[in-house]
Amino acid sequence: MIDPSQLSDPVVRAFVTAVNAGDQAAFQAVLTPDATMSDDGSDRDLTQWAEKEIFSCNGHMSVVSESDGGRALVVDYRNDTWGEMRTAWRFTVTGDGRVGRFETGQA
């Protein structure tokens, strides 16, 4: 496992740290106001998805590996709803240093 503090991309590092801390304010701060996301190839409402899949059920990202300069992760993701599953995450980071889009799904 890769400790989140060791992730290469500082924006992705902040995203993972916010998720693992259950810190909704930090999570929102790392996203652009118009950020989008998809789960298993389907676009979702980011706010509703994050509440359901992360914050209301103790979501946690254990990073297995990173690639693409730290903007692509393989993660053992767990929450109280689904248990643990291996997932892939891809991040699009904007010029102002925030996540404009992320895509996740089973790896």
C-alpha positions in Angstrom: 0.0 0.0 0.0 1.1 3.6 -0.6 0.6 6.0 2.2 -1.5 8.9 0.9 1.2 11.4 2.1 3.5 9.7 -0.5 1.2 10.1 -3.5 3.0 11.9 -6.4 0.3 14.4 -7.4 -0.5 16.9 -4.6 -4.1 17.4 -5.8 -4.8 13.7 -5.8 -3.0 13.5 -2.5 -5.4 16.1 -1.1 -8.5 14.2 -2.5 -7.5 10.9 -1.0 -6.6 12.6 2.3 -10.0 14.3 2.4 -11.9 11.1 1.6 -10.0 9.1 4.3 -10.6 11.8 6.9 -14.3 12.0 6.1 -13.7 15.8 5.6 -16.4 17.1 3.3 -15.1 20.7 3.4 -11.6 19.6 2.3 -13.2 17.3 -0.4 -15.2 20.2 -1.8 -12.2 22.5 -1.7 -10.2 20.1 -3.9 -12.9 20.0 -6.5 -13.7 22.7 -9.1 -17.2 24.2 -8.6 -18.4 22.4 -11.8 -16.5 19.1 -11.2 -18.0 15.9 -12.7 -17.5 12.3 -12.1 -18.4 8.8 -13.4 -18.8 5.5 -11.6 -18.4 2.3 -13.7 -18.8 4.3 -16.9 -22.0 6.2 -16.0 -21.9 9.9 -15.1 -23.3 10.6 -11.7 -24.3 13.6 -9.7 -21.1 14.2 -7.8 -22.6 15.6 -4.6 -25.2 12.9 -4.2 -22.7 10.2 -5.1 -20.1 11.4 -2.6 -22.7 11.6 0.2 -23.9 8.1 -0.6 -20.6 6.3 -1.4 -18.2 8.2 0.8 -19.4 10.4 3.7 -22.5 8.6 5.0 -20.8 5.2 5.0 -17.2 5.8 6.1 -15.5 5.5 2.6 -11.8 4.8 2.7 -9.2 4.6 0.0 -6.2 2.3 0.5 -3.9 3.0 -2.5 -2.4 0.0 -4.1 -0.5 1.7 -7.0 -0.3 4.9 -8.9 0.5 5.7 -12.5 0.2 8.6 -15.0 2.1 11.0 -12.7 -0.1 10.1 -9.8 -3.3 10.9 -11.6 -4.4 7.2 -12.0 -4.7 5.0 -8.9 -5.6 1.4 -8.2 -7.3 1.5 -4.8 -8.8 -1.0 -2.4 -11.9 1.0 -1.6 -14.2 0.2 1.3 -17.3 1.6 2.9 -20.0 0.4 5.3 -22.4 -0.3 2.4 -20.4 -2.4 0.0 -17.4 -3.7 2.0 -14.1 -3.7 0.1 -13.5 -3.8 -3.6 -10.6 -3.1 -5.9 -11.2 0.0 -7.9 -9.5 2.2 -10.5 -9.5 6.0 -10.2 -8.5 8.6 -12.9 -8.3 12.3 -12.1 -8.3 15.3 -14.4 -6.6 18.1 -12.6 -7.2 21.7 -13.8 -4.7 24.5 -14.2 -5.8 26.0 -10.9 -4.8 22.8 -9.1 -8.2 21.2 -8.4 -10.0 18.1 -9.6 -12.3 18.9 -12.6 -13.3 15.3 -13.1 -12.7 11.9 -11.7 -13.7 8.5 -12.9 -13.9 5.4 -10.8 -15.1 1.9 -11.2 -14.2 -1.7 -10.4 -10.6 -2.6 -11.4 
